[in-house]
Amino acid sequence: MYAAWSRHMHVGNGPRTSLPAGTVCDILWTIARTEDRLEHIRVQLGPGYLDLVLLHSTKTPDEALRAAQRLCARAYATAPCLSDWKSRSMQILDIMDPRDPPPH
């Protein structure tokens, strides 16, 4: 399992809408596909930005990053309340998969 962190910035000309974290989660779960292998979503909102941590049960970090990029692109394209937001940074976080503990 790999976690993709991303920061999204409001880039629209109009007034920024205030999005509850739960709404962002609901949108992402709604548009997620089986091939995204999405396991968990964490949203943190700030003034003019939102941070996402998306956990994907993929085999490689690159697959998780691509899945996160696809998911965010679909969110921007399909959810009107996210159409004025764009990803500014995305990277894989180094976390240990609890299903695969290190050897003792």
C-alpha positions as CSV (number, residue, x, y, z in Angstrom):
1,M,0.0,0.0,0.0
2,Y,1.3,3.4,-0.9
3,A,0.1,6.9,0.1
4,A,0.1,9.8,-2.4
5,W,0.1,13.3,-0.9
6,S,-1.0,16.2,-3.0
7,R,-1.7,19.9,-2.5
8,H,-4.4,21.5,-4.5
9,M,-4.8,25.3,-5.0
10,H,-7.8,27.3,-5.9
11,V,-7.0,28.9,-9.4
12,G,-10.4,30.3,-10.4
13,N,-11.2,33.9,-10.9
14,G,-14.4,33.8,-9.0
15,P,-14.8,33.6,-5.3
16,R,-13.4,30.5,-3.7
17,T,-16.1,28.1,-2.4
18,S,-15.7,26.7,1.0
19,L,-15.7,22.9,0.8
20,P,-16.2,20.7,3.8
21,A,-13.6,18.0,4.0
22,G,-16.4,15.4,4.0
23,T,-17.7,16.7,0.7
24,V,-14.3,16.3,-0.9
25,C,-14.1,12.8,0.5
26,D,-17.6,11.9,-0.8
27,I,-16.7,13.2,-4.3
28,L,-13.5,11.2,-4.5
29,W,-15.2,8.0,-3.2
30,T,-18.0,8.5,-5.7
31,I,-15.7,8.8,-8.8
32,A,-13.2,6.2,-7.7
33,R,-12.9,3.2,-9.8
34,T,-11.9,-0.4,-9.0
35,E,-8.6,0.1,-10.9
36,D,-7.7,3.1,-8.6
37,R,-7.4,0.6,-5.7
38,L,-8.3,3.4,-3.4
39,E,-8.3,2.4,0.3
40,H,-8.4,5.6,2.3
41,I,-8.8,9.4,1.9
42,R,-7.6,12.1,4.2
43,V,-8.5,15.8,3.5
44,Q,-7.1,18.9,5.2
45,L,-8.4,22.3,4.1
46,G,-6.6,25.6,4.5
47,P,-7.1,29.1,3.1
48,G,-7.0,28.7,-0.7
49,Y,-5.6,25.1,-0.6
50,L,-6.6,21.5,0.2
51,D,-4.2,18.7,1.0
52,L,-5.1,15.1,0.1
53,V,-3.6,11.9,1.3
54,L,-4.8,9.0,-0.8
55,L,-3.9,5.4,0.1
56,H,-3.8,3.0,-2.8
57,S,-3.3,-0.8,-2.6
58,T,-1.0,-0.8,-5.6
59,K,2.1,-2.9,-6.2
60,T,4.5,0.0,-6.8
61,P,4.7,3.7,-5.7
62,D,4.5,4.7,-9.3
63,E,1.2,3.0,-9.8
64,A,-0.2,4.7,-6.7
65,L,1.0,8.1,-8.0
66,R,-0.6,7.5,-11.4
67,A,-3.8,6.3,-9.7
68,A,-3.9,9.5,-7.6
69,Q,-3.3,11.7,-10.6
70,R,-6.1,10.0,-12.5
71,L,-8.5,10.3,-9.6
72,C,-7.8,14.0,-9.1
73,A,-8.1,14.7,-12.8
74,R,-11.6,13.0,-12.8
75,A,-12.6,15.0,-9.8
76,Y,-11.7,18.3,-11.5
77,A,-13.5,17.2,-14.7
78,T,-16.7,15.9,-13.1
79,A,-17.3,17.9,-9.9
80,P,-18.3,21.5,-10.6
81,C,-17.2,22.5,-7.0
82,L,-13.7,21.3,-7.8
83,S,-13.4,22.7,-11.3
84,D,-11.5,25.8,-10.1
85,W,-8.9,23.7,-8.2
86,K,-5.6,22.3,-9.6
87,S,-2.9,20.1,-8.2
88,R,0.3,22.0,-7.5
89,S,2.4,19.2,-6.0
90,M,2.1,15.4,-5.7
91,Q,4.4,12.9,-4.2
92,I,4.5,9.4,-2.6
93,L,4.8,9.3,1.2
94,D,7.0,6.7,2.7
95,I,4.7,4.7,5.1
96,M,4.9,1.2,6.2
97,D,2.2,-1.2,5.0
98,P,0.6,-2.8,8.1
99,R,-0.1,-5.9,6.0
100,D,3.5,-6.4,5.3
101,P,5.5,-6.0,8.5
102,P,9.3,-5.8,8.4
103,P,11.2,-9.0,9.3
104,H,12.4,-9.3,12.9
